């Protein structure tokens, strides 16, 4: 679309933004893209030029290196080497090796992360292990609370209730903003999301972690909506356990394995409720008694999903020469600019941002509230016009900004199209 056509469409869409104002936003988008040090990283992904993809908070785009790597894994490593690939192609060591690739992105040292299983399974492992660890640290401490982020993704709550039944705890939902003042002598473990999946609100990981530790409890962080989007600094902030998926901002592909972080201080006593043969100190000894492996390997359970695992490893190659601080800076600039364009293009009163304007409280998505029941139809109209986001019933449009492949021109166009369909 030419600038003239864009100006015409935008002016018609807003009804109150003149062509001169629209031209100003188009010019600003071009200037911001020209100055963007990460602009060239879009070439590391296979994305149609005509598509504005703002759903990386649900499924990341396809890194260009993945198809060839998968072809090699299937054709040679599986097709020719067969079982030899567990040793000769490094399949066996993949969970820890790929964990070490994720580690710098989330501020962890090597040897603290293992990759495998799903987010749900890893949350279960972490919660039960945390409860058992606290028993070891404090003995009969009388703590019976498992505090859970009241706005959490539903699965986290389901898993927490199951883990609570196993460990004798009781689940208590708490607003994350109230956690620092709510933890106390009855609290054993806290499970909280770093970024809210619906609104994009970023919770205070350092402050909450400090408050939990001051109360004598342990914390498990869900990083699904922050890993790969902003600095997490797990080691620096003394996080006990953390779990994250890899198919969102880490672009690992649909169903890519999740990761589990265990702080160094807890590794030697990590007591997994799922002690599989893969986490045995001598996995091929096939002994009846379980003896856990050392380090991050304790988080393993069964045979790794090698195809997804090695697809993820290839996907993580896009992070070469990228700092998470640069990603965060662009994320905030993109979301600021998108919100500015939404205010300019969308008729007053049609949408309400529910993502915090304060940078310290914002993840890498923008959520807009619309009239109840309109979210689905509006998103379908956006998708039909080449702008892909998603929605949460009944009234929330979500736009995820992945700085490695989203441009400022994308942000401007998405807001302009939203204005057009919101008339």
N, C-alpha and C positions, 0 to 999 in steps of 0.2 A: 504494500500500500504506500502510495506517495505521501509526502508531508501535506500536500494540498488536500488529498482525499481524506487523510486523517483529520486535518483541521475541520473539514466540512462535516465529517461524521461526528466529531467531538462536539462541535458547536451545536449540531442538531440534537445530540444526546443530552447535553446539559441544560439547554434552554436558557442558561444565564451566563455561561462562560463564552466570551466572545472569541473570535478567531485569533486575535492578538494574544489573549491569555493562553489559549491552547498552544499556539506556536511557542510561547515561552516555556511551557512544560516539555514540549518536544525537543526544544533546544537544550534545556537542562539535562534531559535524559541522554542526549548525544554527548554533551560535555562530560557528564559523569562516567559514561561508558569509555570515553576516550582517555580518561584519567585513571581508569580501573586497572590496578596491577594484576587482578585475577581474571580479566576478560578473556585471555587466551586459553584458560583452562576448559572452556566449553568444548574446545576441539578434542578433549580427552573423552568426550561422551558422544554417543550416537543418538542425536535428537534431531527431528525434522526442523528445518530453519523456520518454517511457518508456524510452529507450535510454541505457545507460551505455557511452559510446564511449571505449575505452582502446586504440585502435589508430592514433592519430595519428602514431606513429613509423613507420607503413607507408604510410598514406594519410590526409591531413588531411581534416577535415569540409568541407562545401560552404559557402563564404561566401555570405551572402544576396544580395550585389550581383552575383554572377557570372551567374546565368541571364539577368537583364535585359541585362547588358552583352554577353553572347554573342549574344542576340537582335538587339541593335543592330548588332553587327559583321556578323552573317550577313545580316540583313534590309536594312540601309542601306549599310554600308560595302562589303560584297561584292556584295549584290544590286542596289544602285542605282549607287553610285559606281564599282564595279568597279576597273579598274586605277588610276583616279585616287586611290584610297585610299592607295597607297604614299606619295604626297606629302600629299594633303589630309587624310587621317586619321592621318598620322604613323606608318604602318606601318614605313617604312624606319628610323626612329630608335628603334624599340621596344627592340631588344636593349640599347642603352646607357641609354635612359631608365628601363627597368625595373631594370637593374643599379644605377642610382642610388637606386632605392627600396629595394633589398635592402641597399645599402651601410651605412646606419646600424644595421641589425639585426645585422650582423656586425662592426661597428667599422671600417668602411673609408671613406675619403674618396670624394667623387664622382669619376667617371672611372676608377675602378680595377676595375670589374666589368662584364662583358658577359654577357648571358643568351642561351642557345641551345645546341642539341645535347643530348646525354644526359650523365649523370655519367661514364659510361665513356669517351666521346669526349673529354670535357674533361680527364679524368685522363691520357689518352694525350697530348694536346696539352701539358699541363703538364710531364709527365715528360720528354718529348723536348726541349722548350724549355729545361727546367732543365739537362739534360745539355749541350746546346749552349751555353748561357750560361756554364756553368762552364769549358768549353773556351776561350771567349773571355776569361774572367777570368784563368785560370791557365795557358793554353797546354798544353804537354805535361806534365801534372801527375801522370801515373801513377795516377790514381784510377780504379778499375774496379768499385766496389761500388755497387749500388742496394739500399739497406736497405729492407725492406718489413715493415710490421707483421705479425707472424706470426699474429695472430688476425684479420686483416683480412677484410672481406667478400670472398668468392671472386673476384668480377669484378676487384677492384683487383689481386689477384695475377695474374690472367690478363693484364690490360692491362700490368702491370709487366714481365712476362716478354717480351711482344711488344716493348715499348719498349726493353728491355734488348738484345734482338737487333738492333734498329735502330741503337742507339748504342754498341754494343760493351761494354756493362756486364754484370755478372753479378748476379743477384738473390740476396740473402742475407736470409732471414726472421729477424726479431729480435723478442723480446718487447718491447713498447713501454716497459715499466718499466725495461728494461736499455739502452735506446737512449742515454741520456746518457753511460754508461760504455763504450758499444760503438763509437760513431762515432770515426773516426780518419783518418789520412793517406790511407788507401785509399778512403775514402767519398766518393762524388760527389754522390749525391742520396738523400734519405730520403723515403719515402711512409708516412704514418701516419694512422690514423683518430683524430679528436678524441674520439669516444665509440664504444665497442664495440657493434656491432649486436646481439650476442647477450646480453651480460650487462648492458649499460648503464654499464659502467665508463668514467669520464672520464679521459682521459690528459692529462698535464701539457704543454699547448701552449707556455706561456712557457718552461718549463725545457728542454723538448726542442729548441725552436727555438734557444734560446741555445746549447745544447751543439752542435747541428749547425753553427751559424755559427762557433763557436770552433774547430771542427775543419776549417773552410774549405770546408764543403759547403753545399748548398742543400736546402730542405725544401718538400715539397708536402703540404698537409693536406686530408684528406677530412672535410668538415663535414656530411655527410648527416644525422647524428643529433645535431647540436648547433645548426645554423643555425635560429634562431627559437625555440630552447628555453632558451638561456643566453648570456651575453656571450662573445664570441669575441675581439674587440679585435685584429683582424688588423694594422692599422697600428701600434698601440701596441707590439705584440710583434715587429714586424719580420718577419712571415711573408713568404716569397718568393712562393709560389703557393698557392692554395686552390681547391677545387672543392666544390660542394654541390648537392644536388637541391632542388627547390622543392615537391614534392608531399607532404612529410611535415609538419613543423611550420610551413611557410610556406603550406600549404593551397592550392597551385596547381592541384590536380586530377590525375587519373591521366595519367601520361606527360608532365606539365608539363616544360618545358625546364629544364635545369640552369644553373648559373652558374659562371663562371671569374673568379677574382681574380688579378691580376698586380700586384705591388708597383710603386710608381712608379719605383724604381731599375732595374727590369728591363723596363719597358715599351718603351723605345726600341730594345731589342735582342731583343724577344720573337720567336723564330724558330719559328713553328708548323710542325709536320710536315704540316699540312693547310691549305695556302695556297689558299683558295677565292676566287672572284670577289668575294664579299661583304666580304672583308677587304682588297681591293685599294684603294690610295690613290685610284684613279680607276676605280671598278667598271664604269662604263658606257663607258669608253674601249675596252674589249675588246682590249687589247694582248696580244701574245704573251708579253711579259716581265712577271713579277710584281714589283710594288712595294708593300710593305705600307703600310697605313693607319697613322695615328698613334694612340697611346693604346689604350684597351681594345678598339677595333674590330679590332685585329690578331687577336683571339681568335675572330672570326667565320669561318665557312666558306662555307656555301651559303645558299640562301634561307630566311629564318626561318619557323618554323611559326607563322603569325600567329594562328590560332584559339587554340591553346594559350598562346601568348605573351600575348595580350590578356586571356585568362581569368585568367592569373597576375597581370597588372597590376591587374585588378579585385579579385582575392583579397587582394592586398597592402594594399588600402584598410582592412582590419580593423586594421592597425597604427597607424592615425592615433591620436595621443594615448596611445600605449602605450610604456612604456620596457622595454627588455629586462631591466633590473635588477629591475623589478617582476615580470616573468614568471618570472625565476629564483627570486626569493624565494617565490613561490607554488608553483612546481614542487617546491622542496625541502620546503615545508610539506605539500604533497599527498602526496608519496612517503613522508615520515615518518609521516604519519597512516595511510596505506594499510598500511605495514609494521606499525604498532601494531595496526591492526584485524585484519590477517592473523594476528598472534601471538595475538590474543584469540579469534578465531573458528575458526581451522583447528586440528583436533586435532594434538597434538604429534607431530612426526616425519613428517607427511604432505607438507610442503613445506620447502624450504631456500632462503632468499634467497641469490642469488649476486651481486646488485647491492651494491656497497660501502655500508656505513652511513655512512662518512665523506663529508660533503657535498662536499669538494674532489675526490672521486673518483667522484661520482655524476652521471650525465646526467639525463635526464628520463623514465626508464623504470625499472620494477622487474621483474627477472627472477627467477622462482622455479623451482628444480629439483624435479622430481617423479620417481617411479619410471620407469625407462626404458620407453617405449612408451605411457605414460599421458598424455603432453602433448596429443596430438591429441584423444583422446576427452574429456578433461577440458575442453578449450577448446570443443569442440562442445556440451557440456552447458552451459557458461557462456553461450555465444551463444544457445542455445535459451531461456535464462532472461533474455535482454535485456542481457547483459554481454559486450561485444565486445572481445576482445584478440586475440593470435595466439600461435603457438608455433613453436619450432624443434626439429626432431627431434634426438634421440629423447626429450629429457627436460626441455625448458625452456618454461615459460609466460612470455610477455612482456606487460607492461601499460605502454602509453605514456601519459604524462600531459601533455596540451596545456593549459596553464593558462588560455588564453583561452576555453575552453568546458567544461572539466572542473571539477566542483564537489567539495567535501569530502563532500557527501552521496553523490556518485557513488562516491568512494573507499570510503566505509563500506559501501555496498550491494554493490560488487564483492567486497570481502573477505567479507562475510556470505554471499553466494551461493557463493563458493568454499568456505567452511566447510561449507555445506549439502551440496554435492556431493562433499566429501572424506570423508564419514563412512565 
